[in-house]
């Protein structure tokens, strides 16, 4: 019992270097799901997007042009221009003074500026929007404040539309030609 003996073991060689023994990696179990993550795990979800989500939290202030490839959420202050290929969510605490162009835009905070969406614009009850809206689908919830004009058609469709204006004489001739005479 050399372990409890105060005398050193005579068979122990002190001139040989001590080599550390290799250790094996012990698998670490994943953390137990929290209440929030259990609810998320119970819901069926689509495949996770390959791009990351962009998020500007309260207290962040950005001035200039912002461009997003994936979905984005803004809860801070933005002054300038926002473009996104995906959706943009303007949170309740956000104050945005910018032109916004995205696939879909959801506004719950304050926005001053024009909003153009290729799919949809939604203005939630806590939102205040001052500016012009262009989107094929527009949802304005009860309690939301909206000042401006809206066009519920794609931006390209407006440019393709042809308007023919007849001079006054041609209009009268066109009207008379279309009427049956007795």
C-alpha positions as CSV (number, residue, x, y, z in Angstrom):
1,X,0.0,0.0,0.0
2,X,2.2,2.7,-1.3
3,X,-0.6,5.2,-1.5
4,X,-0.9,5.5,2.2
5,X,2.7,4.9,3.0
6,X,4.8,7.8,3.8
7,X,7.8,6.1,2.4
8,X,8.4,6.4,-1.3
9,X,8.1,3.4,-3.4
10,X,11.5,2.0,-4.2
11,X,10.4,0.7,-7.6
12,X,9.4,4.2,-8.7
13,X,11.9,5.7,-11.3
14,X,12.5,9.4,-10.9
15,X,14.7,9.8,-13.9
16,X,12.0,8.9,-16.5
17,X,9.9,11.8,-17.8
18,X,6.3,11.7,-16.7
19,X,4.0,11.6,-19.8
20,X,0.4,12.6,-19.5
21,X,-2.0,9.9,-20.2
22,X,-4.3,10.7,-23.2
23,X,-7.8,11.4,-22.2
24,X,-10.9,10.4,-24.0
25,X,-13.6,12.9,-25.0
26,X,-16.6,12.5,-22.8
27,X,-19.8,13.3,-24.7
28,X,-21.7,16.1,-23.1
29,X,-25.5,15.7,-23.2
30,X,-27.4,18.7,-24.7
31,X,-28.9,21.0,-22.1
32,X,-32.4,20.3,-20.9
33,X,-35.0,22.3,-22.9
34,X,-36.3,25.4,-21.2
35,X,-40.0,26.3,-21.1
36,X,-39.5,28.7,-24.1
37,X,-37.7,26.1,-26.2
38,X,-40.1,23.3,-25.4
39,X,-42.9,25.4,-26.9
40,X,-40.8,26.0,-30.0
41,X,-39.9,22.3,-30.3
42,X,-43.5,21.2,-30.1
43,X,-44.5,23.3,-33.1
44,X,-43.8,21.9,-36.5
45,X,-41.3,24.2,-38.2
46,X,-40.1,24.6,-41.7
47,X,-36.5,24.0,-42.6
48,X,-34.2,26.6,-41.0
49,X,-33.2,29.4,-43.4
50,X,-29.6,29.2,-44.6
51,X,-29.1,33.0,-44.1
52,X,-28.9,34.4,-40.7
53,X,-31.5,36.9,-39.3
54,X,-30.5,40.5,-38.9
55,X,-31.6,42.3,-35.7
56,X,-31.1,45.9,-34.5
57,X,-32.0,46.0,-30.8
58,X,-33.3,49.0,-28.8
59,X,-30.5,51.5,-28.2
60,X,-29.0,51.0,-31.6
61,X,-28.9,54.0,-33.9
62,X,-28.1,53.6,-37.6
63,X,-27.8,56.4,-40.2
64,X,-27.4,55.5,-43.9
65,X,-28.3,52.7,-46.2
66,X,-29.2,49.3,-44.8
67,X,-29.4,46.2,-47.0
68,X,-30.6,42.7,-45.9
69,X,-30.5,39.4,-47.8
70,X,-32.6,37.5,-45.2
71,X,-35.4,38.5,-42.8
72,X,-34.6,41.5,-40.5
73,X,-36.1,43.0,-37.4
74,X,-35.5,46.5,-36.3
75,X,-36.2,47.7,-32.7
76,X,-33.8,50.7,-32.7
77,X,-33.5,53.9,-34.6
78,X,-32.8,54.1,-38.4
79,X,-32.4,57.2,-40.5
80,X,-31.8,56.6,-44.2
81,X,-32.9,53.8,-46.5
82,X,-33.7,50.2,-46.0
83,X,-33.8,47.5,-48.7
84,X,-34.4,43.8,-48.1
85,X,-34.9,40.7,-50.3
86,X,-37.0,39.1,-47.6
87,X,-39.2,40.5,-44.8
88,X,-38.6,43.5,-42.6
89,X,-40.2,43.8,-39.2
90,X,-40.3,47.2,-37.5
91,X,-40.8,46.6,-33.8
92,X,-42.9,48.6,-31.4
93,X,-39.9,50.5,-30.0
94,X,-38.5,51.3,-33.4
95,X,-38.3,54.8,-34.8
96,X,-37.6,54.7,-38.5
97,X,-37.2,57.7,-40.8
98,X,-36.4,56.0,-44.1
99,X,-37.7,54.7,-47.4
100,X,-38.3,50.9,-47.1
101,X,-38.3,48.5,-50.0
102,X,-38.7,44.8,-49.2
103,X,-40.7,41.7,-50.1
104,X,-43.0,42.2,-47.1
105,X,-43.0,44.8,-44.3
106,X,-44.7,44.6,-40.9
107,X,-44.8,47.8,-38.9
108,X,-45.5,48.0,-35.2
109,X,-43.5,51.1,-34.4
110,X,-43.1,54.6,-35.9
111,X,-42.1,55.0,-39.6
112,X,-41.8,58.2,-41.5
113,X,-41.1,57.5,-45.2
114,X,-42.4,55.6,-48.2
115,X,-42.8,51.8,-47.9
116,X,-42.8,49.6,-51.1
117,X,-43.4,45.9,-50.8
118,X,-43.5,43.3,-53.5
119,X,-45.8,41.0,-51.5
120,X,-47.5,42.6,-48.5
121,X,-47.5,45.5,-46.0
122,X,-49.0,45.0,-42.5
123,X,-49.6,47.9,-40.1
124,X,-50.2,46.7,-36.6
125,X,-52.3,48.5,-33.9
126,X,-49.3,50.1,-32.2
127,X,-47.9,51.5,-35.4
128,X,-47.8,55.1,-36.7
129,X,-46.9,55.4,-40.4
130,X,-46.5,58.7,-42.2
131,X,-45.7,58.1,-45.9
132,X,-46.9,56.5,-49.1
133,X,-47.5,52.7,-49.3
134,X,-47.2,50.5,-52.4
135,X,-48.0,46.8,-52.2
136,X,-50.4,44.3,-53.7
137,X,-51.8,43.4,-50.2
138,X,-52.3,45.9,-47.5
139,X,-53.4,45.2,-43.9
140,X,-54.2,48.0,-41.5
141,X,-55.2,46.9,-38.1
142,X,-57.7,48.8,-36.0
143,X,-55.9,51.4,-33.8
144,X,-53.1,51.9,-36.3
145,X,-52.3,55.4,-37.5
146,X,-51.6,55.9,-41.2
147,X,-51.2,59.2,-43.0
148,X,-50.4,59.1,-46.7
149,X,-51.5,57.5,-49.9
150,X,-51.6,53.9,-50.9
151,X,-51.4,52.0,-54.2
152,X,-52.3,48.3,-54.0
153,X,-50.6,47.2,-57.2
154,X,-47.0,46.3,-58.0
155,X,-44.7,49.2,-58.8
156,X,-44.0,47.7,-62.3
157,X,-47.7,47.5,-63.2
158,X,-48.0,51.3,-62.8
159,X,-45.2,51.9,-65.3
160,X,-46.7,49.5,-67.8
161,X,-50.1,51.1,-67.8
162,X,-50.9,53.1,-70.9
163,X,-53.1,56.1,-70.7
164,X,-54.4,57.6,-73.9
165,X,-55.6,61.2,-73.9
166,X,-57.7,62.4,-76.8
167,X,-57.9,66.1,-77.8
168,X,-61.3,67.6,-77.2
169,X,-62.5,67.3,-80.8
170,X,-61.5,63.7,-81.1
171,X,-63.4,62.9,-77.9
172,X,-66.6,64.3,-79.3
173,X,-66.1,62.4,-82.6
174,X,-65.4,59.2,-80.7
175,X,-68.5,59.7,-78.6
176,X,-70.7,60.5,-81.6
177,X,-69.3,57.6,-83.5
178,X,-70.2,55.2,-80.8
179,X,-73.8,56.3,-80.5
180,X,-76.5,54.8,-82.7
181,X,-78.4,57.3,-84.9
182,X,-82.1,56.7,-85.5
